[in-house]
Amino acid sequence: MERLIVEGGQPLNGEIMPAGNKNSAQPMLAACLLTDQPVTLRNVPYIADVSTLLEMLAGMGVEVEASGLATTHTVTIQAKGPIEQPDRDLGARVRGSILMAGPLLTRTGHAIVGQPGGDAIGRRRIDTHLIALQTLGATIEIENDQYIMTANGRLQGATIFLDEASVTGTEQAILAAVLAEGETAICNAAAEPHVQDLCHMLNSLGAHISGIGSNTITIRGVDHLNGGEHMIMSDHIEIGSFIGLAAVTGGEIRIKKAVPQHMRMTNLVFNKLGVQIRVEGEDIVVPGGQELRVAYDIHDAVPKIDDGIWPAFPSDMMSIALVTATQSAGTVLIFEKMFESRLFFVDRLISMGARIVLCDPHRAVVVGKSQLRGDEITSPDIRAGMALLQAALCAQGKSTIFNVGQIDRGYEAIESRLEALGARIKRVS
């Protein structure tokens, strides 16, 4: 098993380019099933979750050209032949596998998918997906953890009111509706940047989607989609992670092509923790040598950092914010509202010297600044893994991080990219 050895206490300095948005790439790979023409995706992140989905597509009989993915970050996919059902074992590794359902129903009239994988951060229901597909006319049978879906002819446009503003549930509805007959309105839709990115990609292939970025998405079904190309946007979660890394190590980092329009709430939250950030064109700069101090609310009330649906602070950033809070003088309440197991990695931080009270599965009180110590720690999921790496980089002494495959699922070549910024980090088997 691979692990990362990290010598903490080194400021990170320099420039870094964020990878493409992994949460854009996953639904876009599924979307390639909607046309028999070649689709080229650029700025595709070279991460484990993407590799798993590409392996799934190849196993379904789809032509996949991704031989230079590690260097070119480009994939070309053509689903022109008979399409088989996805491999359940591969699907159990990655959350995005469930998004094959809508395109399969549309192209073949039949889909058999298993329970999707993903991070173990609490219950991640797929009820919203099933409700959306049923509303469009699909028949669904559940056998243990397998979902057998059938479309009797072409799916029919309808008004779908999602029971929650689920990102992947919204994407599922979009993928199923673009080739449905008539008009579909998706109400209470998610509006995250990666949902918008998917809509723009589909429109470039000939779909008719409006209301992009709002909570009501309207889709006028078309008879077919064309081939084409699309450039995936930068990953705003990775950008936020780099901001946190610079802040806690005291270095100065310039993040190139940092989609500042998507970082406004993230910047506000880092400001609460005393992190000053400059926006320079399309770049974000975190100045070096900052003394972090919690900015209390009016009347010196303890501030709260919480997450929510877009444009609120992303749940995927909560782990990074929590580690940043350990290095900011003062007290802050971290309130993770969306997943009941997201905060369960804090015991590792406490073992490193952090002063944290885990009040319940959703709330933690952090008292900073703490001098963290190097330790042996295990990465439980993608975001907690990155947060533990953040902690190790600012800790005193050496840390060993196990189960780094979790980090690899969401962050491309992380040790070499951080080494270029001055980190003392190496991967060993």
Residue pairs with C-beta under 8 A, 6 or more apart in sequence:
1 402
1 403
1 429
2 404
2 405
2 427
2 428
2 429
3 400
3 401
3 402
3 403
3 404
3 427
3 428
4 389
4 392
4 400
4 401
4 404
4 407
4 415
4 425
4 426
4 427
4 428
5 398
5 399
5 400
5 425
5 426
5 427
5 428
6 374
6 389
6 392
6 393
6 395
6 398
6 399
6 400
6 401
6 423
6 424
6 425
7 374
7 397
7 398
7 424
7 425
8 372
8 374
8 392
8 393
8 394
8 395
8 396
8 397
8 398
8 399
9 394
9 395
9 396
9 397
10 249
10 393
10 422
10 423
10 424
11 249
11 250
11 251
11 252
11 288
11 422
12 245
12 246
12 249
12 251
12 253
12 393
12 418
12 421
12 422
12 423
13 251
13 252
13 253
13 288
13 421
13 422
14 253
14 254
14 420
14 421
14 422
15 253
15 254
15 255
15 256
16 242
16 253
16 254
16 255
16 256
16 417
16 420
16 421
17 255
17 256
17 257
18 234
18 235
18 238
18 239
18 242
18 255
18 256
18 257
18 258
19 43
19 45
19 46
19 47
19 73
19 234
19 235
19 238
19 411
19 412
20 42
20 43
20 44
20 45
20 73
20 232
20 233
20 234
20 235
21 45
21 193
21 194
21 197
21 232
21 233
21 234
21 235
21 236
21 237
22 45
22 47
22 49
22 50
22 235
22 410
23 167
23 192
23 194
23 235
23 237
24 193
24 194
24 197
24 198
24 201
24 232
24 233
24 235
25 41
25 44
25 45
25 50
25 53
25 232
26 49
26 50
26 53
26 94
26 95
26 96
26 99
27 96
27 99
27 168
27 171
27 175
27 194
27 198
28 41
28 197
28 198
28 201
28 230
28 232
29 41
29 50
29 53
29 54
29 57
29 75
29 77
29 96
30 53
30 96
30 99
30 100
30 102
30 103
30 175
31 39
31 103
31 175
31 198
31 201
31 202
31 205
32 39
32 41
32 57
32 62
32 77
32 78
32 79
33 57
33 62
33 79
33 83
33 100
33 103
33 104
33 107
34 79
34 103
34 106
34 107
34 175
34 178
34 179
34 202
34 205
34 225
35 79
35 205
35 224
35 225
35 226
35 227
36 78
36 79
36 80
37 78
37 80
37 225
37 226
37 227
37 228
38 63
38 76
38 77
38 78
38 227
39 76
39 77
39 78
39 205
39 227
39 228
39 229
39 230
40 74
40 75
40 76
40 228
40 229
40 230
41 74
41 75
41 76
41 77
41 201
41 229
41 230
41 232
42 73
42 74
42 229
42 230
42 231
42 232
43 73
43 231
43 232
43 233
43 234
44 50
44 66
44 69
44 73
44 74
44 75
44 232
45 73
45 232
45 235
45 412
46 69
46 70
46 73
46 412
46 413
47 408
47 409
47 410
47 411
47 412
48 405
48 408
48 409
49 93
49 94
49 95
49 96
49 409
49 410
50 69
51 69
52 90
52 93
52 94
52 97
53 94
53 96
53 97
54 64
54 66
54 69
54 75
55 87
55 90
56 86
56 87
56 90
56 91
56 97
56 100
57 64
57 77
57 79
58 64
59 84
59 86
59 87
59 90
60 79
60 83
60 84
60 85
60 86
61 79
61 81
61 82
61 83
61 84
62 77
62 78
62 79
62 81
62 83
63 77
63 78
63 79
63 80
63 81
64 75
64 76
64 77
65 75
65 76
65 77
66 74
66 75
66 76
68 74
69 75
78 227
79 107
83 104
83 107
83 108
85 104
85 110
85 111
85 112
85 113
86 97
86 100
86 104
86 112
86 113
88 113
88 114
88 146
90 97
91 97
91 98
91 100
91 113
91 114
91 115
91 116
91 117
92 114
92 115
92 116
92 117
93 117
94 116
94 117
94 118
94 409
95 116
95 117
95 118
95 119
95 124
95 168
96 116
96 168
97 113
97 114
97 116
97 117
98 113
98 116
98 126
98 129
98 168
98 172
99 168
99 171
99 172
99 175
100 111
100 113
101 111
101 113
101 129
101 133
101 147
101 149
101 172
101 176
102 111
102 133
102 172
102 173
102 174
102 175
102 176
103 175
103 176
104 110
104 111
104 113
104 149
105 111
105 133
105 138
105 149
105 150
105 151
105 155
105 176
106 151
106 155
106 175
106 176
106 178
106 179
106 180
109 150
109 151
109 152
109 153
110 149
110 150
110 151
111 147
111 148
111 149
112 146
112 147
112 148
112 149
113 146
113 147
113 149
114 145
114 146
114 147
115 126
115 145
115 146
116 124
116 126
118 124
119 381
119 382
119 383
119 406
120 341
120 380
120 381
121 339
121 341
121 342
121 381
121 383
122 339
122 340
122 341
122 342
122 361
123 339
123 340
124 339
126 147
126 169
127 163
128 162
128 163
128 164
128 166
128 169
128 172
129 166
129 168
129 169
129 172
130 140
130 147
131 160
131 162
131 163
132 160
132 162
132 169
132 172
132 173
132 176
132 186
133 140
133 149
133 172
133 173
133 176
134 140
135 158
135 159
135 160
136 155
136 156
136 157
136 158
136 160
136 173
136 176
136 177
136 180
136 184
137 151
137 152
137 155
137 156
137 158
137 180
138 149
138 150
138 151
138 155
138 176
139 149
139 150
139 151
139 152
140 147
140 148
140 149
140 150
141 147
141 148
141 149
142 148
154 179
154 180
154 181
155 176
155 177
155 179
155 180
155 181
156 180
156 181
156 182
157 177
157 180
157 181
157 182
157 183
157 184
157 219
157 220
157 221
158 182
158 184
159 184
159 185
159 187
160 173
160 177
160 184
160 185
160 186
160 187
161 187
161 188
162 169
162 170
162 173
162 186
162 187
162 188
162 189
163 188
164 188
165 188
165 189
165 190
165 191
165 215
165 309
166 190
167 190
167 192
167 194
167 195
169 190
170 186
170 189
170 190
170 195
170 217
171 190
171 195
171 198
173 184
173 186
173 189
174 186
174 195
174 198
174 199
174 202
174 209
174 217
174 219
177 184
177 186
177 219
177 221
178 202
178 207
178 209
178 219
178 221
178 222
178 225
179 221
179 222
179 223
179 224
179 225
180 219
180 221
181 221
182 220
182 221
183 218
183 219
183 220
183 221
184 218
184 219
184 221
185 216
185 217
185 218
185 219
186 216
186 217
186 218
186 219
187 215
187 216
188 215
189 195
189 211
189 214
189 215
189 216
189 217
190 215
190 309
190 310
191 213
191 214
191 215
191 309
191 310
191 311
192 309
192 310
192 314
193 233
193 236
193 259
193 262
193 310
194 233
196 212
196 213
197 232
197 233
199 207
199 209
199 212
199 217
200 212
200 230
201 230
202 209
202 225
203 209
204 228
204 229
204 230
205 225
205 226
205 227
205 228
206 222
206 224
206 225
206 226
207 219
207 222
207 225
208 219
208 220
208 221
208 222
209 217
209 218
209 219
210 217
210 218
210 219
211 217
211 218
233 259
234 257
234 258
234 259
236 259
236 262
236 263
236 266
236 314
237 314
237 316
237 317
237 383
237 410
238 410
238 411
239 255
239 258
239 259
239 263
239 266
239 284
240 263
240 266
240 270
240 314
240 317
240 320
241 317
241 320
241 386
241 390
241 411
242 253
242 255
242 286
243 253
243 255
243 266
243 267
243 270
243 275
243 277
243 284
243 286
244 270
244 320
244 321
244 323
244 324
244 387
244 390
245 253
245 390
245 393
245 418
246 252
246 253
246 286
246 288
247 270
247 273
247 275
247 286
247 290
247 292
247 324
247 327
248 292
248 323
248 324
248 327
248 390
248 391
248 393
248 394
249 393
249 394
250 288
250 289
250 290
251 286
251 288
251 421
251 422
252 285
252 286
252 287
252 288
252 289
253 285
253 286
253 421
254 280
254 283
254 284
254 285
255 283
255 284
255 285
255 286
256 282
256 283
257 282
257 283
258 282
258 283
258 284
259 282
260 279
260 282
260 284
263 279
263 284
264 311
265 311
265 312
265 313
265 314
266 313
266 314
266 317
267 277
267 279
267 284
269 305
269 313
269 317
269 321
270 277
270 321
270 324
271 277
271 295
272 294
272 295
272 303
272 305
272 332
273 292
273 294
273 295
273 305
273 321
273 324
273 325
273 328
273 332
274 290
274 291
274 292
274 293
274 294
274 295
274 328
274 329
275 286
275 290
275 292
275 324
275 328
276 286
276 287
276 290
277 284
277 285
277 286
278 284
278 285
278 286
278 287
279 285
291 329
292 324
292 327
292 328
292 329
292 368
292 369
293 328
293 329
293 330
294 303
294 325
294 328
294 329
294 330
294 331
294 332
294 368
295 303
296 302
296 303
296 330
297 303
302 331
302 332
302 333
303 332
303 333
304 332
304 333
304 334
304 335
305 313
305 318
305 321
305 325
305 332
305 333
305 334
305 335
306 312
306 313
306 334
306 335
306 336
306 337
307 313
307 314
307 315
307 317
307 318
307 335
307 336
307 337
307 338
308 337
308 338
313 321
315 336
315 338
315 339
315 342
316 383
317 383
318 334
318 336
318 342
318 343
318 383
319 342
319 345
319 383
319 384
319 386
319 387
320 383
320 386
320 387
320 390
321 334
322 334
322 343
322 346
322 349
322 356
322 364
322 366
322 387
323 349
323 387
323 388
323 390
323 391
324 390
325 332
325 334
325 366
325 368
326 349
326 354
326 355
326 356
326 366
326 368
326 369
326 370
326 372
326 391
327 368
327 369
327 370
327 372
327 394
328 368
328 369
329 368
329 369
330 367
330 368
331 365
331 366
331 367
331 368
332 365
332 366
332 368
333 363
333 364
333 365
333 366
334 343
334 363
334 364
334 365
334 366
335 362
335 363
336 342
336 343
336 362
336 363
336 364
337 362
340 361
340 362
341 361
342 383
342 384
343 358
343 361
343 362
343 363
343 364
344 361
344 380
345 380
345 381
345 384
345 387
345 388
346 354
346 356
346 358
346 364
347 358
348 375
348 377
348 378
348 388
348 391
349 356
349 372
349 388
349 391
350 356
351 375
351 377
352 372
352 373
352 374
352 375
352 377
352 391
352 395
352 399
353 370
353 371
353 372
353 373
353 395
354 366
354 370
354 372
354 391
355 366
355 367
355 368
355 370
356 364
356 365
356 366
356 367
357 364
357 365
358 364
359 365
371 396
372 391
372 394
372 395
372 396
373 395
373 396
373 397
374 392
374 395
374 396
374 397
374 398
374 399
375 395
375 399
375 400
376 399
376 400
376 402
377 388
377 391
377 392
377 399
377 400
377 401
377 402
378 401
378 402
378 403
379 385
379 388
379 389
379 401
379 402
379 403
379 404
379 406
379 407
380 403
380 406
381 406
382 406
382 407
382 409
382 410
382 411
383 410
384 406
385 401
385 403
385 404
385 406
385 407
386 407
386 410
386 411
386 414
388 401
389 401
389 407
389 414
391 399
392 399
392 401
393 418
393 423
393 425
401 407
404 427
407 414
408 414
415 423
415 425
415 426
415 427
418 425
419 425
